[in-house]
Amino acid sequence: MAGVALSSRTGRAVLGAAVLGSGMALLDGTVVNVALVRIGHELGASLQDLQWVTNGYLLSLASLILLGGSLGDRYGRRRVFVTGVVAFALASAACGVAQNPGQLVGARIVQGIGGALLTPGSLALIQASFVESDRAKAIGTWSGVSGVASAVGPFVGGWLIQFASWRWVFLINVPLAAVTVWVSRWVPDSRDAQATGRFDALGAGLATAALAVTTYGLIEAQVLGALWAALLVCVGVGLGVVFVLVERRVRTPMLRPSLFRSRVFTAANLMTFLVYAALGAVMFFLVLQLQIVLGYGPLEAGLATLPVTILMLLLAGKGGELGTRIGPRLPMTIGPLVCAAGVALLARVGAGSSYWTHVLPGVVVFGLGLCILVAPLTATVLAAVPNRFAGIASGVNNAVARAGSLLAVAALPAVVGLAGEAYRRPGEFTHAYTASMWINVGLLVAGGAVSWLLVRNPSTCDDSGLHRQHPHPDQSGPPIRGGAV
């Protein structure tokens, strides 16, 4: 169903459900970082265990989110979205009562499955439901509030851990899910009427196996040895190649190769991979650095990133408006570069660092960069494809973002020489932290370069780089202003 106005009751319900659902998933994705130190102590977890607590969730989310988008397009985006919310809540409850690292990782994997159903559905509901003139504003609001949920995670987690237990960072999802399901009662369902054929079970299996084998090789490199780790990574990459070949041949692929005929869609997803790889790694290392080296408690570590929350709340919507006025190319180029400057400042954080002169400046600059890039990036990805593929396009972009974070968190500790119990030793961890921050600076600069070289504004070029004046012929309406490139 298309044509809903943002100011209507139905429009508010659509936006509210989308924000609550995606916000819950994003909140969980960041709140866990603050809990890692306490989880490690209480459950006797090694660094590899802690990586799996983060990456178990990201693994199932990244590998199945494409399937979640396809299911929503076929069976109804609202129906699949609500199913994902319920699954996410049940898995969160299991995380909250886990008694050892294995149980916690298993529940986190199931959590990721629920996230794979609800995450693409939240954004697809907005793209498919709102009138074209309200979409950019709705996406900007969604990006801002969802970004706040992601950024507020360390603060909420710190408070819960310090005054209650780390288990509550998972249990809090249960009431949030209940509210989301209740609001969804007023959300109209929508689907792709042309979706037919069998599900791509082989594609889903290959995508999961490729990421799982690659991630295992990267995380367990110190235990397996360099030779076996390299072999596993090569096998994972090979499975990824087979996945691409299969998707090009099956009648109803989970991932439509035709989407990548759009240069802008391809460029935006490449930029997403680089930027979100850096974002995941920065949050993973920074929160640990604050607690292990600077001696912050969980609440203090959470409060340290509060400026990002405030900036996203106040300015993320403005970033969407800026992209509408001037086109996405400049915001998508400058945003990652500003983030890179913030991470460079954060690289100075070490033993004895002052919050006001070392941590705060980097956090503020990093947050400003996110405000500039998030909404234009999202709008660009969705506007580059026909509206009937909104679910799968959202799924692709979310999968790319999560895969970037997954692989960065898996690979960087080994790259910077951190393994086993070394994360408990402040001197060793600081050395690894500094090296990881500079690697993240490089990833962000590369993301900005990709946008500058490959993204074009709508008044200048179409997907082939040629001048045009008309929207994509397959789209059910005109492209999002400032987003279709």
VOGU-482965 format. One line per 4 residues: number of its first residue (from 1); for each residue x, y, z of C-alpha. Coordinates in pm, whole numbers, plus 50000, padded with zeros to 5 digits. Each point is the difference from the previous one (the first is absolute). Example, Ala and Ser with C-alpha at 12.3 -4.5 7.8 and 13.67 -1.06 7.14 Angstrom:
REM VOGU-482965
1) 51230/49550/50780 ~ 50137/50344/49934 $
***
This chain:
REM VOGU-482965
1) 50000/50000/50000 ~ 50146/50335/49894 ~ 49883/50356/50043 ~ 49987/50038/50380 $
5) 50072/50351/50129 ~ 50251/50040/50280 ~ 49760/50224/50194 ~ 49719/49740/50000 $
9) 49933/49755/50283 ~ 50100/49713/49776 ~ 50317/50183/49899 ~ 50095/50056/50362 $
13) 49936/49632/50074 ~ 50221/49890/49709 ~ 50283/50227/50108 ~ 49956/49911/50368 $
17) 50011/49625/49939 ~ 50297/50031/49765 ~ 50195/50213/50248 ~ 49918/49776/50298 $
21) 50089/49678/49820 ~ 50323/50112/49838 ~ 50092/50202/50310 ~ 49967/49689/50217 $
25) 50233/49805/49770 ~ 50250/50285/49977 ~ 49986/50058/50376 ~ 50085/49637/50058 $
29) 50279/50014/49745 ~ 50185/50268/50197 ~ 49888/49948/50359 ~ 50178/49666/50013 $
33) 50341/50163/49954 ~ 49974/50165/50342 ~ 49908/49666/50157 ~ 50292/49804/49856 $
37) 50243/50059/50288 ~ 49745/49891/50263 ~ 49891/49703/49788 ~ 50364/49896/49970 $
41) 50052/50009/50376 ~ 49672/49834/50102 ~ 50001/49725/49736 ~ 50378/49955/49983 $
45) 50010/50092/49631 ~ 50312/50044/49786 ~ 50044/50274/49740 ~ 49887/49752/49734 $
49) 49683/49930/50201 ~ 49931/50372/50023 ~ 50051/50038/49624 ~ 49745/49724/49944 $
53) 49751/50169/50235 ~ 50012/50295/49761 ~ 50049/49810/49677 ~ 49757/49713/50061 $
57) 49724/50257/49972 ~ 50156/50178/49704 ~ 50064/49671/49819 ~ 49640/49880/49984 $
61) 49877/50355/49945 ~ 50231/50072/49709 ~ 49957/49664/49829 ~ 49621/49976/50028 $
65) 49891/50361/49971 ~ 49970/49966/49623 ~ 49761/49712/50051 ~ 49808/50212/50250 $
69) 49957/50274/49742 ~ 49882/49749/49739 ~ 49752/49844/50241 ~ 49856/50342/50075 $
73) 49961/50085/49632 ~ 49822/49670/49942 ~ 49786/49933/50308 ~ 49943/50350/50129 $
77) 50250/50239/50152 ~ 49795/50061/50313 ~ 49941/49628/50062 ~ 50367/49907/49971 $
81) 50102/50307/50200 ~ 49777/49902/50293 ~ 50122/49639/49983 ~ 50356/50124/50027 $
85) 49918/50221/50298 ~ 49848/49706/50189 ~ 50296/49771/49919 ~ 50243/50272/50107 $
89) 49822/50039/50334 ~ 50002/49626/50077 ~ 50370/49969/49915 ~ 50076/50307/50214 $
93) 49837/49831/50296 ~ 50221/49694/49939 ~ 50309/50224/49994 ~ 49896/50149/50333 $
97) 50002/49662/50177 ~ 50310/49848/49831 ~ 50236/49822/50242 ~ 50314/49965/49785 $
101) 50155/50153/49686 ~ 49870/49720/49776 ~ 49638/50055/50104 ~ 50034/50374/49957 $
105) 50153/49971/49652 ~ 49728/49754/49895 ~ 49724/50235/50114 ~ 50173/50290/49825 $
109) 49995/49805/49674 ~ 49623/49953/50035 ~ 49970/50370/50082 ~ 50167/50075/49670 $
113) 49742/49790/49816 ~ 49724/50212/50151 ~ 50193/50313/49908 ~ 50032/49874/49642 $
117) 49621/49991/49974 ~ 49922/50334/50164 ~ 50286/50225/49888 ~ 49937/50017/49622 $
121) 49625/50008/50063 ~ 50021/50318/50205 ~ 50149/50207/49720 ~ 49802/49824/49726 $
125) 49677/50094/50180 ~ 50095/50368/49971 ~ 50108/49980/49636 ~ 49690/49808/49891 $
129) 49740/50186/50209 ~ 50069/50374/49986 ~ 49925/50239/49718 ~ 50314/50104/49814 $
133) 50000/50354/50139 ~ 50014/49867/50359 ~ 50251/49718/49952 ~ 50321/50201/50038 $
137) 49873/50161/50321 ~ 49879/49664/50135 ~ 50332/49835/49918 ~ 50187/50288/50164 $
141) 49791/49963/50315 ~ 50044/49622/49995 ~ 50376/50040/49954 ~ 50025/50254/50280 $
145) 49794/49818/50261 ~ 50139/49659/49907 ~ 50349/50148/50013 ~ 49924/50134/50345 $
149) 49897/49649/50107 ~ 50331/49870/49873 ~ 50200/50275/50167 ~ 49807/49993/50329 $
153) 50078/49630/50038 ~ 50326/50045/50192 ~ 49830/50246/50238 ~ 49697/49779/50068 $
157) 50220/49694/50027 ~ 50238/50170/50239 ~ 49718/50104/50233 ~ 49841/49654/50000 $
161) 50332/49821/50053 ~ 50117/50228/50280 ~ 49673/50010/50194 ~ 49843/49666/49909 $
165) 50169/49732/49786 ~ 50135/49951/49649 ~ 49708/49763/49947 ~ 49761/50294/49987 $
169) 50159/50133/49682 ~ 49824/49705/49833 ~ 49687/49975/50214 ~ 49909/50364/49928 $
173) 49917/49895/49643 ~ 49695/49804/50113 ~ 49782/50301/50098 ~ 50131/50200/49701 $
177) 49890/49719/49770 ~ 49656/49992/50159 ~ 49950/50371/49931 ~ 50119/49957/49641 $
181) 49751/49720/49934 ~ 49719/50210/50149 ~ 50080/50304/49781 ~ 50020/49774/49693 $
185) 49627/49932/50023 ~ 49939/50326/49812 ~ 50264/49941/49733 ~ 49870/49904/49652 $
189) 50162/49699/49840 ~ 50173/50016/49661 ~ 50170/49753/49772 ~ 50141/49949/49653 $
193) 49708/49868/49794 ~ 50242/49862/49739 ~ 50197/49783/50245 ~ 49967/49632/49896 $
197) 50203/49679/49994 ~ 50190/49799/50260 ~ 50212/50133/50279 ~ 50371/50012/49942 $
201) 50096/49760/50279 ~ 50333/49918/49833 ~ 50091/50368/49982 ~ 49912/50055/50366 $
205) 50209/49700/50102 ~ 50301/50109/49794 ~ 49988/50357/50134 ~ 49985/49874/50358 $
209) 50280/49748/49945 ~ 50225/50255/49826 ~ 49975/50250/50285 ~ 50014/49734/50273 $
213) 50315/49830/49868 ~ 50174/50333/49933 ~ 49910/50135/50342 ~ 50111/49681/50176 $
217) 50334/50010/49824 ~ 50058/50363/50096 ~ 49894/49974/50364 ~ 50173/49670/50075 $
221) 50321/50083/49809 ~ 50211/50008/50316 ~ 49873/49656/50106 ~ 50000/49830/49660 $
225) 50326/50144/49873 ~ 50061/50219/49699 ~ 49987/49718/49744 ~ 49665/49857/50104 $
229) 49850/50345/50053 ~ 50108/50108/49651 ~ 49858/49678/49854 ~ 49663/50059/50168 $
233) 49987/50359/49878 ~ 50075/49879/49646 ~ 49721/49742/50029 ~ 49764/50270/50122 $
237) 50089/50226/49710 ~ 49955/49708/49760 ~ 49654/49933/50140 ~ 49922/50367/49947 $
241) 50100/49970/49635 ~ 49779/49691/49962 ~ 49715/50197/50161 ~ 50033/50274/49737 $
245) 50006/49745/49717 ~ 49693/49821/50136 ~ 49809/50327/50037 ~ 50064/50076/49633 $
249) 49849/49669/49890 ~ 49698/49924/50222 ~ 49657/50120/49893 ~ 49910/50172/50327 $
253) 50329/50109/50163 ~ 50020/50123/50357 ~ 50233/50271/49870 ~ 49899/50146/49665 $
257) 50319/50058/49799 ~ 49807/50247/49784 ~ 49995/50246/50290 ~ 50375/50044/49962 $
261) 49963/50117/49642 ~ 49931/50333/50166 ~ 50340/50161/50049 ~ 49864/50211/50280 $
265) 49849/49702/50185 ~ 50334/49818/49973 ~ 50203/50304/50107 ~ 49772/50079/50295 $
269) 50028/49644/50128 ~ 50378/49998/49960 ~ 50014/50323/50198 ~ 49766/49845/50260 $
273) 50231/49700/50041 ~ 50305/50217/50066 ~ 49830/50249/50231 ~ 49812/49745/50210 $
277) 50308/49781/50029 ~ 50170/50297/50163 ~ 49692/50088/50209 ~ 49972/49648/50144 $
281) 50369/49979/50082 ~ 50018/50349/50153 ~ 49714/49928/50239 ~ 50139/49656/50090 $
285) 50349/50129/50085 ~ 49909/50340/50148 ~ 49765/49871/50269 ~ 50251/49734/50100 $
289) 50284/50255/50007 ~ 49804/50229/50231 ~ 49931/49720/50248 ~ 50322/49796/49984 $
293) 50259/50281/49968 ~ 49838/50316/50135 ~ 49815/49816/50278 ~ 49651/50124/49911 $
297) 49702/49819/50145 ~ 49728/49879/49762 ~ 49787/50310/50057 ~ 50293/50237/49948 $
301) 50096/49818/49681 ~ 49644/50035/49877 ~ 49980/50368/50090 ~ 50325/50062/49813 $
305) 49823/49940/49668 ~ 49688/50200/50093 ~ 50095/50295/49773 ~ 49950/49773/49698 $
309) 49644/49936/50120 ~ 49926/50370/50039 ~ 50146/50089/49662 ~ 49807/49725/49820 $
313) 49678/50109/50168 ~ 50046/50365/49905 ~ 50170/49983/49662 ~ 49939/49667/49820 $
317) 49673/50127/49852 ~ 50185/50309/49880 ~ 50242/49771/49821 ~ 49708/49856/49806 $
321) 49878/50348/49909 ~ 50350/50098/49888 ~ 50014/49698/49771 ~ 49662/50097/49856 $
325) 50118/50354/49921 ~ 50349/49941/49861 ~ 49994/49632/49906 ~ 50167/49710/50180 $
329) 50351/50011/49851 ~ 50148/50270/50222 ~ 49846/49882/50332 ~ 50101/49640/49925 $
333) 50355/50118/49932 ~ 50046/50249/50283 ~ 49821/49792/50264 ~ 50252/49712/50003 $
337) 50292/50245/49993 ~ 49864/50182/50305 ~ 49955/49663/50172 ~ 50362/49917/49912 $
341) 50116/50322/50164 ~ 49808/49905/50314 ~ 50153/49653/50011 ~ 50347/50150/49955 $
345) 49936/50210/50310 ~ 49879/49693/50189 ~ 50321/49818/49911 ~ 50176/50221/50257 $
349) 49796/49854/50289 ~ 50224/49806/50239 ~ 50094/49962/50365 ~ 49954/50330/50184 $
353) 49803/50164/49719 ~ 49751/50267/50097 ~ 49644/49958/49884 ~ 49962/50370/49915 $
357) 50318/50035/49793 ~ 50041/49652/49849 ~ 49670/49810/49989 ~ 49737/50272/49956 $
361) 50149/50177/49694 ~ 50028/49675/49807 ~ 49650/49884/50097 ~ 49846/50334/49893 $
365) 50176/50009/49663 ~ 49916/49635/49937 ~ 49633/50066/50082 ~ 49986/50298/49764 $
369) 50128/49780/49718 ~ 49727/49744/50064 ~ 49735/50274/49993 ~ 50120/50111/49658 $
373) 50012/49660/49831 ~ 49732/49768/50142 ~ 49676/50135/49851 ~ 50137/50083/49651 $
377) 50156/49654/49979 ~ 49675/49827/50091 ~ 49791/50206/49760 ~ 50249/49943/49718 $
381) 49995/49622/50037 ~ 49620/49980/49993 ~ 49953/50251/49719 ~ 50243/49814/49773 $
385) 49758/49708/49950 ~ 49629/49960/49912 ~ 49765/50034/50297 ~ 49877/49641/49972 $
389) 50353/49888/50095 ~ 50005/50217/50313 ~ 50025/49703/50235 ~ 50288/49827/49826 $
393) 50185/50330/49942 ~ 49974/50080/50370 ~ 50108/49645/50078 ~ 50307/50028/49776 $
397) 50110/50325/50160 ~ 49945/49872/50353 ~ 50180/49675/49918 ~ 50296/50193/49861 $
401) 50012/50223/50311 ~ 49986/49706/50240 ~ 50248/49797/49798 ~ 50241/50293/50015 $
405) 49972/50023/50379 ~ 50016/49621/50034 ~ 50321/49961/49802 ~ 50166/50304/50159 $
409) 49933/49883/50356 ~ 50114/49650/49902 ~ 50318/50103/49819 ~ 50136/50307/50179 $
413) 50094/49840/50335 ~ 50218/49746/49815 ~ 50141/50267/49768 ~ 50113/50214/50294 $
417) 50131/49703/50199 ~ 49727/49964/50265 ~ 49885/49654/50112 ~ 49904/49783/50300 $
421) 50026/50175/50335 ~ 50207/50291/49863 ~ 49696/50227/50003 ~ 50019/49999/50383 $
425) 50352/50156/49993 ~ 49976/50380/49953 ~ 50339/50050/49837 ~ 49949/49735/49733 $
429) 49644/50111/49936 ~ 50099/50366/49952 ~ 50253/49908/49735 ~ 49737/49796/49814 $
433) 49738/50271/50045 ~ 50218/50273/49846 ~ 50090/49787/49699 ~ 49633/49907/49944 $
437) 49890/50364/50008 ~ 50240/50096/49723 ~ 49883/49707/49789 ~ 49645/50129/50048 $
441) 50109/50346/49887 ~ 50119/49841/49676 ~ 49668/49818/49950 ~ 49802/50323/50046 $
445) 50220/50198/49761 ~ 49955/49723/49743 ~ 49621/50022/50048 ~ 50004/50372/49930 $
449) 50214/49947/49690 ~ 49756/49740/49863 ~ 49711/50245/50035 ~ 50189/50284/49833 $
453) 50110/49787/49707 ~ 49687/49794/49933 ~ 49691/50183/50133 ~ 49833/50268/49790 $
457) 49716/50239/50081 ~ 49663/49945/49826 ~ 50012/50315/49787 ~ 50328/49889/49847 $
461) 50008/49631/49921 ~ 49805/49681/49998 ~ 50133/49661/50109 ~ 50217/49975/49693 $
465) 50156/50339/50051 ~ 49797/50157/49715 ~ 49792/50315/50019 ~ 49630/49938/50061 $
469) 49681/50180/50093 ~ 49765/49710/50073 ~ 49983/49750/50287 ~ 50070/49632/49968 $
473) 49735/49854/49767 ~ 49920/49712/50236 ~ 49929/50217/50302 ~ 49642/50035/50109 $
477) 50054/50368/50068 ~ 50261/50272/49972 ~ 50325/49945/50190 ~ 50068/50147/50341 $
481) 50127/50353/49948 ~ 50364/50022/50087 ~ 50021/49623/50026 ~ 49957/49859/49649 $
485) 50328/50015/49822 $
***
